[in-house]
Amino acid sequence: MTPVILADLDDTIFTTLKSYPDRDPKTLQRVTTAKNGNHSYMCSHRQALLAWLSSGATLLPVTARSLDAFNRVHLDSFREGAIVSNGAMILAPDGSEDLAWSEAIAKKCEKAAATLARAIEELEKAPINIRIHQHMHKGIMLGMTVKSNDETQLGVDLNLRTAEKLFKESFQFSDVQVHRNGNNLAFVPGGVSKKSAVQYLLSIREDLQNRPTVGAGDSLADLPFMELCSMMLVPNNTQNSKKLFS
């Protein structure tokens, strides 16, 4: 009756150097490789927490990271499968893709494809300093992420707030959901979510059933899947902790 821990990764298990402004990176454990050089790290406290979470429990990542970005996480704690791309893909313990789930998700992504393509056109024409990452898998766009190139707090707020406002005004009845957390503005096809992926995974894997579950996450977008669980873990100084204690 050991627990199943369903954990977000970025800003929950590890974080970028923004959380360690006065620390020499050499004193931290680098745990990811980012294509833009903005790697993620763990301090000794986070390392100890991860070791504790993965000891005597089944630890499953539930992350917005694409498959490519997840494969650039250099930790050996995740051996029981994973949910990636905001719930668009489910991986078995051997790393193989759950094809039945992917087929169902592909239909939802196809419905949102035209909206996402038009949104990219509108955002690229707009006078805002952003970059757009499209999350593709087998020719299907599973979603996209918009980030501010100006990573100061003022720049992030201005650019992402403008991008989100532009999208919502242009696509009022959209088949795409928008979630913002820090310098990440995620565009997710309707019907795709971490919550639905967690529900499906717990229903098909007998080894996970009838066990206590713990949901861990920093973002408001994580709360729906966390609410499925027996208990929650919320990192301090995050969207979720501010919601709880503000």
N, C-alpha and C positions, 0 to 999 in steps of 0.2 A: 504494500500500500504506500509506496514511495510517491512523492509529488511529481506532477508534470508542470514544469515551469515554461510558460510561453512568454518570451521576452523580446521586446523591441531591441534594436542594437544601438544605432547612433543616438548619442546623448542619454542612453540608458545603461548599456554595458560599457561603452567607450565613447570618447568625444575627441574633438579636435583641440588644437592648442589654445583656442579661445578660452577654454575652461582652466588653462594653466598659464595665465599671463606672466607670472613671475618665476616660472620654472624653466630650467635648462632642459630642452628636449632629451638630452643624453641621460637625464635622471628618470625618464619615463620609458615605458615599453611601447614601442610603435607596433600597432596591430593591424593596420591596413595600408594598402598602397592606393593613393588617389592619383588619377591621371593628371590633375592640375597641381599636384604637390601638396595639397591640403590634407595630409594624412591624419589618421586618428591614433590616439594614444590611451594608455591606461597608467594611472599612478599605482602605487603599491596598495592603496586602499581598494581601488577598483579590482585589481588583480586578486586580492584576498576575497572580495565579494563574489567574483566569478568562480573562484575555486570552491567556495562554500556552496554557491547555487548549483554547481555541476556535480557536487559530491553527494551521492545517494539520491539523486533526482534525475529525471529525464528532462534535459534542457533543449527547447526547440526555439530557434529564432523566428520571430514574426516581424519582418522588416520591409521597409519601403525600397530597400536596395534592389536593383535589378540583379539578374543572375550573374552578369559580368561583375558588378560591383561586389556582390556577395562572395564571389570566387576570389576577390582580392582582399578578403578578411583572413588574416594569418593567425588563427586561433584553432587549436585542436579540441575545443570543448564542444563543438557542434557536430555530433556524430549520429544524431537520431532523426535527421531530416530537417526540413526548414520550410517556412512560408516566405516567399520573396515577392518583389514587385507589388507591394501593397495588397497581397492576396491573389494576384493574377497567376502565380505559379506555386505549386506544391512539390517539394522534393522528398523522396523516400530516403531512408538512412543510407542507402548505397549511392545517393546522389542522382538517381534516375527521376525523370519527370512523371508526375501523375497525369497520364495522357487523357483520361476521362475528364478530369477537372479542367485541363487546358483546352479541351475541345468545347466544353460548356462556356468557358471564359472567352474563347475566341469569338463566339457569336455576339457576346456583349461588346467586345472591343470593336468588332466590325460595325456595329450600330453607331458607335461614337467616333469612328475614324474620320468621317467628313467634318464633324465639329472640331476635332483636334487639328485637322489640316488647315481649316479656315482660321482657327485661333492662332496657329503659328504664323500665318500670313499677316494677320492683324497686329500681332505683337511685334513682329519683325519690322513692320512699317512705323510703329509708334516711336516717338522720341523718348525712349527710356533705355537706360544703360543696363541691359540684361543679356544673359545667355540662356539658351534653351537646350535641354537634353531630352532627346526622344528615346524612350525605352522600347526597343524593338526585340521581337523574338519570332523567328521563322516567318519574317515578313509582316508580322502583325504588331501594331503599336499598342503596347500594354498601358501606356500612359506617358506623361512627360513631366519634367521638372524645370521650373524657371528659377534662376538665381540672379541676384544683383551682382554686377561686376564691381560696383562700389560697395565694399564690404564694411564700411563704417555703419554705425547704427542708423544715422540719418539717411545714408544712401540706400541701405536695405529697406527701411521703412517707406521711403519715397518711391523707389522703383517697384517694389512688390505690391505696395498698396495701389499704385497706378495700374499695374498689370492686372491685378485682380478686379479692380473697378472696371477697366476696359472690357475684360472678358464677361463679367456679369451683366454689363449694360448691353453688350453686343449679342449675348446668348442667354437671354432671360429665362427661357424654358429649355435649358440644356440637358443633354444626356451625359454630361460630364460633371463630376464633383470636384470642388477645389478645396484644398487644405493648405493652410500656411503654418509653418513652424520655423522660426528663425529665418535664415536665408534660404528657405526652401518653400516654393509655391508649387504644390503637387496638383496635377490634373489627372484625375482617375476616371476611367469609363464607368458609367452608371451600372450598378450591380456588382462591381468589383470592390471588394473590401477585405480587410484583415479579418473582420468578424465572420463573414460568410466562409472564408477559407478555414478558420479555426473550427467552426461548427462542422464543416464537412470532414476535416481531418479527424476530429474526435469521434465522428460517427463511423468512419471506415476502419480505423486502426484499433483492433481489439486490445492491443497492449497498452493503449492509453485510456481505456474506458474504466469507469468505476474507481477512478483514482482522484485524490484531491488535486486541484489545479490552482496555479498561481499565475496571475497576469502581471507583467512588468512593462511600464512604458512611460515616456516623458511627455508625449504629445496628446492633445485633445483628440486627435484622430485615432489614438490607441485605445481610448476609453471604451468604445463599443465592444472590442474583443476582450478587454480586461474585465468587463462586467459579466462576461460569461463564466468567469472563474470563481473559485471558492474564496480566494483572497487576492489582494492587489499589492504590488510594490511600486512606489512612486519616487523617483529621484528628486532630490531637493533642487530648488532654483530652476524649475522647468514649468512649462505650460500647466501641467497637471497639478503640481504642488501649489502654484499660484492660484489656480482655480479653487483648490481645497482650502487654502488659508488666507485668501484675500478678503 
